[in-house]
């Protein structure tokens, strides 16, 4: 799995975090987790300072949750066809779009 912070959040614009999930972790019934970047969570005063929702503001789906102690987003038993998806993380007013997608498989050429 690869996690890349493409853009840092500002007071006016959200940042962008891209998470590439290998096909075996993105398959039906598998799970994965990833940590939020320390630069993004460094302003946290407590575990309740982070809010993660679907991109439209609705709560995360049942197979996803955020663990405030480890500062990780966890996906358990990912449903078939669930990827790609986006979430919105907010820490003390700064926002970060989290885009999660299956890593494309590269084919070898002879």
N, C-alpha and C positions, 0 to 999 in steps of 0.2 A: 504494500500500500504506500502511496505517496501523498503527502500533504504539503501544499504550496500556498503561501500567502502571496497573492498576486498584487493586492493593493491594501495599503494600511487605511484604517478608518480615520476620518477627520470629524470635526464638529458638525460639518455640513453634509458630508458624503459617506456612505457605508464603505467598508473595506470589502475585500473579496478573498475567500479561502477556497481553494479547489482541492477536493479529496478524490484521488483516483483509487478505485477499489479493484483488486485483481478478480478475474472471472470466477475463481473458486470461492471467493468470499462474497461475491455478488449473486451467487446462485440461490435458488429457492431453498430456504431453510437454514442457510449459513448466516453468520453474523460477523460483525466487525466493530471496532471502536477507534476513535482518534481523539487526540488531545487538542484543546484550543491553544493557539499560539500564546506563549508567555507574555509577549508584548501587548496582546489584546487583553489578557486577564490581569495584568500587573496593577491596575487601578482598583481591583476588587478589595473591599474591606471585609467582606464576609461572603459565605456561599450563596446568599440570597441576592447578591448583586448581579448575577447572570440570569438572563431570561432567554430561553431558546424556544422559538415557535416555528410553525410552518411559515413560508414566505408571506402568506396572506394574513398572518397574525393569529391564526387558529392554533390550538395546542398540537404538540407533536402527536403523530400516530402512535397507536398502542405498542408497536414493536420497536419504538425508539424512545430513549430517555437520556437525560443529562445527569451525570454524577458530579455534584458540586465538590466533593472531597478530592477526587482525582482530576477534576476539570476535563472530563472526557465525555464525548457524545458516544452513546452505545446503541447499536442496532442489533437486535436479536431476532433470529428466524426471519430474515428479510423475505417478504413475499415475492413471488414471481412477477417480473415486470415493474418492480418498485423503483428501479433506477432508470434514468437519472431523476434526482429531486433536489430541491433547494430548501434551506432553512434560513431563519434570521436569528442571529445571536445579538443580544444587547447587553453591554456592560456599562453601567453608569452613564447612560445616554448615548454612548458610541455604538454604532451598529456594524455588523459584519455579515455579509451574505455568505453562506456556506453552500457550495455547489458540489454535490456528490455524484459521481458517475463511474461506470465500469470502465476500467482501463482497456483500451482497444488491444486486441491480440495482434501481435506482429507476425506476419508470415515470412518465412525464409525464402529467399530466391536462390536458386542454384546457378 
